Amino acid sequence: MAKILVVDDDLGSCRLVAKYLQRAGHTVFTRNDGQAALEAVLADRPDLILLDVMMPGLDGLAVCAALRASEPTRDLPVIFLSARGDLNDRVAGLDQGATDYLVKPFVPDDLLARVRAALRTKELQDELRRANSHLRRLEQSRQEFVSMLAHDIRGLLGAVSAAIEMARLDLEGLPERDLTRFLEIAERNTSELIELTTNLLDCYRLEEGRLHLRRERVDLVAAAYDIVDRLGAQATYRDIDLKVAGDPIEAVIGDPGLLRRVLLNLVSNALKFTPEGGRVTVDLEAPLLPPSGRSGLVVVVRDSGPGIPSEQQARLFERFSPLARSSGKRPVGSGLGLSFCRQVIELHGGEMWVESGADRGSAFAFMLPYASSPVHAV
């Protein structure tokens, strides 16, 4: 049902049209001259206007021209109602931008059918505009993402190249300690580059339905300790307390490799944003409920970093939105890791969310159904 403005200097005709429309369930308000109609459009934002052509002062053609000349009302449907029905009048009305032209006296069913058609057209146009606006935002995000991705890849390759070049220039006279350090730099940046490209490819494979799960019992405890061991040196170097808590009794069913990568992404992110002397905890039995309230195994990766402002949290899991925390620094990462994590968890019938705030750390949590629970497809 729509909000419709009826404009006619003939009060009887105006009331009659309004009566038909109200019986059909529409909300109707009326005006009796062109200037009042323009003011009502700006004040009440109707979905459709039924407009008389012949009115004293500002006639219907002038009102329609004014509506088409203004950006907020340019696409507002206008149906002319007029006693003037020759071909030239109808052509003039449609040329002025009217959606339709109905000649008085009219058949009520004809009027209502034209109103329905105009409203359907408006609805389709509105959907198209929303879709176009969404596509423009996606394209802008894609361009920003590609630019950022190219910058990150160039930075990683540059670090590898520089480390190799430093070692090559004085390979024989270079102390073993420095040679080891250069090799570690090259290895670390190469690993980040591989992870970046792997996440990108897997995000697309997930969306296209080409990444299939191996369903088996998953030992999340072993996976968590393995990840902590792998990242332990990085944590120790920065004096970060990295540990695992909890030992769930009930098992989950899923793809061990994909779920391990989810944990690895979350712990790596937590370490990136945790300052020296901080802590990161992988809690395998967190007493939290997911937003949906469903039951299952809840795993939380907590950090003592700067936290994420609430206005940024809604976009954290979007592929083209890099993770930007409230430290004031440049956003870190491509945003691919969190997008990949959420898609994997949802593919397992679970859900992922974040609890955070400025200056109070972050908790990235996901819920997986227990092995004995039915999997809810998402």
C-alpha positions as CSV (number, residue, x, y, z in Angstrom):
1,M,0.0,0.0,0.0
2,A,1.3,3.4,-0.9
3,K,1.1,7.1,0.2
4,I,-0.6,9.0,-2.7
5,L,-1.0,12.7,-3.3
6,V,-4.1,13.8,-5.3
7,V,-4.0,17.3,-6.8
8,D,-7.1,18.8,-8.4
9,D,-8.8,22.2,-8.1
10,D,-12.2,20.5,-8.4
11,L,-12.9,19.5,-4.8
12,G,-15.6,17.0,-5.8
13,S,-13.3,15.2,-8.2
14,C,-10.5,15.3,-5.7
15,R,-12.6,13.7,-3.0
16,L,-13.9,11.0,-5.4
17,V,-10.4,10.0,-6.5
18,A,-9.3,9.9,-2.8
19,K,-12.3,7.7,-1.9
20,Y,-11.4,5.1,-4.6
21,L,-7.8,5.0,-3.5
22,Q,-8.6,4.7,0.2
23,R,-10.9,1.8,-0.4
24,A,-8.0,0.1,-2.1
25,G,-6.0,0.5,1.1
26,H,-3.8,3.5,0.1
27,T,-3.0,6.4,2.4
28,V,-4.3,9.6,0.5
29,F,-3.8,13.3,1.1
30,T,-5.0,16.0,-1.2
31,R,-4.1,19.5,-2.4
32,N,-6.1,21.9,-4.6
33,D,-3.4,23.9,-6.4
34,G,0.0,23.4,-8.0
35,Q,2.1,25.4,-5.5
36,A,0.6,23.6,-2.5
37,A,1.2,20.3,-4.3
38,L,5.0,21.0,-4.6
39,E,5.2,22.0,-0.9
40,A,3.3,18.8,0.1
41,V,5.7,16.6,-2.0
42,L,8.7,18.0,-0.1
43,A,7.0,17.7,3.3
44,D,5.2,14.3,3.0
45,R,7.2,12.4,0.4
46,P,4.4,10.6,-1.4
47,D,5.0,7.4,-3.4
48,L,2.8,8.6,-6.3
49,I,1.0,11.8,-7.5
50,L,-2.3,11.9,-9.3
51,L,-2.2,15.4,-10.9
52,D,-4.8,17.4,-12.7
53,V,-3.5,19.2,-15.8
54,M,-5.8,22.3,-15.9
55,M,-5.5,24.3,-12.7
56,P,-5.3,28.1,-12.1
57,G,-1.8,29.5,-11.3
58,L,0.7,26.7,-11.5
59,D,-0.9,24.0,-13.8
60,G,-0.2,20.3,-13.8
61,L,2.4,20.5,-16.6
62,A,4.4,23.1,-14.7
63,V,4.2,21.1,-11.5
64,C,5.5,18.0,-13.3
65,A,8.3,20.0,-14.9
66,A,9.3,21.3,-11.5
67,L,9.3,17.8,-10.0
68,R,11.5,16.4,-12.9
69,A,14.0,19.3,-12.5
70,S,14.7,18.5,-8.8
71,E,16.9,15.6,-7.9
72,P,14.9,14.3,-4.8
73,T,11.6,14.2,-6.9
74,R,13.0,13.4,-10.4
75,D,11.8,9.8,-10.3
76,L,8.5,10.3,-8.5
77,P,5.7,8.7,-10.5
78,V,3.1,11.2,-11.8
79,I,-0.2,10.2,-13.4
80,F,-2.1,13.0,-15.1
81,L,-5.9,13.2,-14.7
82,S,-7.5,15.6,-17.2
83,A,-10.6,16.3,-19.1
84,R,-8.4,17.2,-22.0
85,G,-7.9,13.9,-23.9
86,D,-6.9,14.6,-27.4
87,L,-3.6,13.2,-28.7
88,N,-1.6,16.4,-28.5
89,D,-2.6,16.9,-24.8
90,R,-1.6,13.3,-23.9
91,V,1.7,13.6,-25.8
92,A,2.5,16.9,-24.1
93,G,1.8,15.3,-20.7
94,L,4.0,12.3,-21.3
95,D,6.8,14.5,-22.8
96,Q,6.8,16.5,-19.6
97,G,7.7,13.4,-17.7
98,A,4.4,11.9,-16.6
99,T,4.3,8.1,-16.0
100,D,0.7,7.9,-17.4
101,Y,-2.2,10.0,-18.6
102,L,-5.8,9.2,-17.7
103,V,-8.8,11.1,-19.2
104,K,-11.8,12.2,-17.2
105,P,-14.3,10.8,-16.7
106,F,-12.5,7.5,-15.9
107,V,-13.5,4.0,-14.8
108,P,-12.4,3.4,-11.2
109,D,-10.9,0.0,-12.0
110,D,-8.9,1.6,-14.8
111,L,-7.6,4.2,-12.3
112,L,-6.6,1.6,-9.7
113,A,-4.9,-0.6,-12.3
114,R,-2.8,2.3,-13.6
115,V,-1.9,3.2,-10.0
116,R,-0.8,-0.4,-9.3
117,A,1.3,-0.5,-12.5
118,A,3.0,2.8,-11.7
119,L,3.7,1.7,-8.1
120,R,5.2,-1.6,-9.4
121,T,7.4,0.3,-11.8
122,K,8.5,2.6,-9.0
123,E,9.3,-0.4,-6.8
124,L,11.4,-2.0,-9.6
125,Q,13.2,1.3,-10.3
126,D,14.0,1.7,-6.6
127,E,15.4,-1.8,-6.4
128,L,17.5,-1.1,-9.4
129,R,18.8,2.1,-7.9
130,R,19.7,0.3,-4.7
131,A,21.4,-2.5,-6.6
132,N,23.4,0.1,-8.7
133,S,24.4,1.9,-5.5
134,H,25.5,-1.3,-3.9
135,L,27.5,-2.3,-7.0
136,R,29.2,1.1,-7.1
137,R,30.2,0.7,-3.4
138,L,31.5,-2.8,-4.1
139,E,33.5,-1.5,-7.1
140,Q,35.0,1.3,-5.0
141,S,35.8,-1.2,-2.3
142,R,37.3,-3.6,-4.9
143,Q,39.5,-0.9,-6.3
144,E,40.7,0.1,-2.9
145,F,41.3,-3.6,-2.1
146,V,43.3,-4.2,-5.2
147,S,45.4,-1.1,-4.6
148,M,46.0,-2.2,-1.0
149,L,46.7,-5.8,-2.0
150,A,49.3,-4.7,-4.6
151,H,50.9,-2.5,-1.9
152,D,51.1,-5.4,0.5
153,I,52.4,-7.8,-2.0
154,R,55.1,-5.3,-3.2
155,G,56.1,-4.7,0.5
156,L,56.4,-8.4,1.2
157,L,58.4,-9.1,-2.0
158,G,60.5,-6.0,-1.3
159,A,61.5,-7.3,2.1
160,V,62.4,-10.7,0.7
161,S,64.4,-9.2,-2.0
162,A,66.2,-6.8,0.4
163,A,67.1,-9.7,2.7
164,I,68.5,-11.8,-0.1
165,E,70.4,-8.9,-1.5
166,M,72.0,-8.1,1.8
167,A,73.1,-11.7,2.2
168,R,74.4,-11.9,-1.3
169,L,76.5,-8.8,-1.2
170,D,78.8,-10.2,1.5
171,L,77.9,-13.9,1.8
172,E,81.5,-15.0,2.8
173,G,82.1,-12.2,5.4
174,L,78.7,-12.1,6.9
175,P,78.4,-13.3,10.5
176,E,76.3,-16.4,10.8
177,R,73.9,-14.5,13.2
178,D,73.2,-11.8,10.5
179,L,72.8,-14.5,7.8
180,T,70.3,-16.3,9.9
181,R,68.4,-13.1,10.5
182,F,68.2,-12.2,6.8
183,L,66.9,-15.8,6.0
184,E,64.3,-15.5,8.8
185,I,63.1,-12.2,7.3
186,A,62.8,-13.8,3.8
187,E,61.1,-16.8,5.2
188,R,58.6,-14.8,7.3
189,N,57.6,-12.5,4.5
190,T,57.3,-15.4,2.0
191,S,55.0,-17.2,4.4
192,E,52.8,-14.1,4.7
193,L,52.7,-13.8,1.0
194,I,51.6,-17.4,0.6
195,E,49.0,-17.0,3.3
196,L,47.6,-13.9,1.6
197,T,47.2,-15.5,-1.8
198,T,45.8,-18.7,-0.3
199,N,43.2,-16.8,1.6
200,L,42.3,-14.8,-1.5
201,L,41.9,-18.0,-3.6
202,D,39.9,-19.8,-0.9
203,C,37.5,-16.9,-0.4
204,Y,36.6,-17.1,-4.1
205,R,36.4,-20.9,-4.0
206,L,34.1,-20.8,-1.0
207,E,31.8,-18.3,-2.7
208,E,31.7,-20.3,-5.9
209,G,30.9,-23.5,-3.9
210,R,34.2,-25.2,-5.1
211,L,35.7,-25.6,-1.6
212,H,34.2,-28.8,-0.1
213,L,34.4,-30.0,3.5
214,R,36.0,-33.2,4.7
215,R,33.8,-34.1,7.6
216,E,35.5,-35.9,10.5
217,R,36.0,-35.5,14.2
218,V,38.3,-32.5,14.9
219,D,40.8,-32.3,17.7
220,L,40.7,-28.5,18.3
221,V,42.9,-28.9,21.4
222,A,45.7,-30.4,19.4
223,A,45.2,-27.8,16.7
224,A,45.3,-24.9,19.2
225,Y,48.5,-26.1,20.9
226,D,50.1,-26.7,17.5
227,I,49.3,-23.1,16.5
228,V,50.6,-21.7,19.8
229,D,53.8,-23.6,19.4
230,R,54.2,-22.3,15.8
231,L,53.6,-18.7,16.8
232,G,55.3,-19.0,20.2
233,A,58.6,-17.5,19.1
234,Q,56.9,-14.4,17.7
235,A,54.9,-14.0,21.0
236,T,58.1,-14.5,23.1
237,Y,60.0,-12.0,21.1
238,R,57.4,-9.4,21.9
239,D,56.9,-10.6,25.5
240,I,53.2,-11.6,24.8
241,D,51.7,-14.2,27.0
242,L,50.2,-16.7,24.5
243,K,48.3,-19.6,25.9
244,V,45.4,-22.1,25.4
245,A,42.6,-22.6,28.0
246,G,40.0,-25.2,28.2
247,D,39.7,-28.9,27.1
248,P,36.3,-29.6,25.6
249,I,34.8,-33.0,26.2
250,E,32.3,-33.0,23.3
251,A,33.8,-33.2,19.9
252,V,32.9,-31.3,16.7
253,I,32.7,-32.6,13.2
254,G,34.3,-30.6,10.4
255,D,37.3,-30.1,8.2
256,P,40.4,-30.2,10.3
257,G,42.6,-28.3,7.9
258,L,40.1,-25.5,7.4
259,L,39.3,-25.1,11.1
260,R,43.0,-25.1,11.9
261,R,43.4,-22.2,9.4
262,V,40.6,-20.3,11.1
263,L,42.3,-20.6,14.4
264,L,45.7,-19.6,12.9
265,N,44.1,-16.5,11.3
266,L,42.5,-15.4,14.5
267,V,45.6,-16.0,16.6
268,S,47.8,-14.3,14.1
269,N,45.5,-11.2,14.0
270,A,45.4,-11.1,17.8
271,L,49.2,-11.1,18.0
272,K,49.5,-8.3,15.4
273,F,47.3,-6.0,17.5
274,T,48.5,-6.9,20.9
275,P,51.2,-4.6,22.3
276,E,54.4,-5.8,23.9
277,G,53.8,-7.3,27.4
278,G,50.2,-8.1,26.5
279,R,48.3,-11.4,26.3
280,V,46.5,-13.6,23.8
281,T,44.3,-16.5,25.0
282,V,42.7,-19.2,22.9
283,D,39.7,-20.3,25.1
284,L,38.3,-23.6,23.8
285,E,35.4,-23.7,26.3
286,A,34.2,-20.1,26.4
287,P,30.9,-19.6,28.4
288,L,29.5,-17.4,25.7
289,L,26.3,-17.6,23.6
290,P,26.3,-16.7,20.0
291,P,24.0,-13.9,18.7
292,S,21.5,-16.6,17.6
293,G,21.4,-18.2,21.0
294,R,22.1,-21.6,19.6
295,S,24.1,-24.1,21.6
296,G,27.5,-25.6,20.5
297,L,31.2,-25.4,21.2
298,V,32.2,-21.8,21.5
299,V,35.9,-20.9,20.9
300,V,37.2,-17.4,21.6
301,V,40.5,-15.8,20.8
302,R,41.0,-12.9,23.2
303,D,43.7,-10.2,23.1
304,S,44.6,-7.2,25.2
305,G,45.0,-4.9,22.2
306,P,43.5,-1.5,21.6
307,G,40.1,-2.9,20.7
308,I,37.8,-2.1,17.8
309,P,35.3,0.8,17.9
310,S,31.7,-0.3,17.6
311,E,31.2,1.6,14.4
312,Q,33.9,-0.5,12.7
313,Q,32.7,-3.9,13.9
314,A,29.8,-4.3,11.4
315,R,32.3,-4.4,8.4
316,L,35.1,-6.5,10.0
317,F,34.1,-9.7,8.2
318,E,33.7,-8.1,4.7
319,R,36.2,-9.3,2.2
320,F,37.3,-5.8,1.1
321,S,37.4,-4.2,4.6
322,P,40.8,-4.3,6.2
323,L,40.9,-4.8,9.9
324,A,41.4,-1.3,11.4
325,R,41.6,-1.0,15.2
326,S,41.5,2.1,17.3
327,S,45.2,2.5,17.7
328,G,45.3,5.2,15.0
329,K,47.7,3.2,12.8
330,R,47.2,2.3,9.2
331,P,44.8,-0.6,8.7
332,V,46.7,-3.9,8.9
333,G,46.0,-6.8,6.5
334,S,43.8,-7.3,3.5
335,G,40.6,-8.2,5.3
336,L,40.7,-11.6,3.6
337,G,41.5,-13.5,6.7
338,L,38.4,-12.7,8.7
339,S,36.2,-13.0,5.6
340,F,37.6,-16.5,5.0
341,C,37.1,-17.4,8.7
342,R,33.5,-16.4,8.8
343,Q,32.7,-18.3,5.5
344,V,34.4,-21.5,6.8
345,I,32.5,-21.4,10.1
346,E,29.2,-20.8,8.4
347,L,29.9,-23.6,6.0
348,H,30.2,-25.8,9.1
349,G,26.8,-24.7,10.2
350,G,28.2,-22.3,12.9
351,E,28.5,-18.6,13.3
352,M,31.2,-16.0,14.1
353,W,31.1,-12.7,15.9
354,V,33.2,-10.2,17.7
355,E,33.0,-8.6,21.1
356,S,35.2,-5.5,21.5
357,G,35.5,-1.9,22.4
358,A,38.0,0.9,22.3
359,D,40.9,0.3,24.8
360,R,39.5,-3.0,26.2
361,G,40.8,-5.6,23.8
362,S,38.9,-7.9,21.5
363,A,37.3,-11.3,21.5
364,F,36.8,-13.1,18.2
365,A,34.4,-15.9,18.8
366,F,32.9,-18.7,16.8
367,M,30.4,-21.5,17.5
368,L,30.5,-25.0,16.0
369,P,27.7,-27.5,16.5
370,Y,28.7,-30.5,18.6
371,A,29.2,-33.8,16.8
372,S,25.8,-35.0,18.2
373,S,24.0,-31.9,17.0
374,P,22.3,-31.5,13.5
375,V,24.2,-29.1,11.3
376,H,22.3,-25.9,10.4
377,A,23.1,-24.9,6.8
378,V,23.7,-21.2,6.4
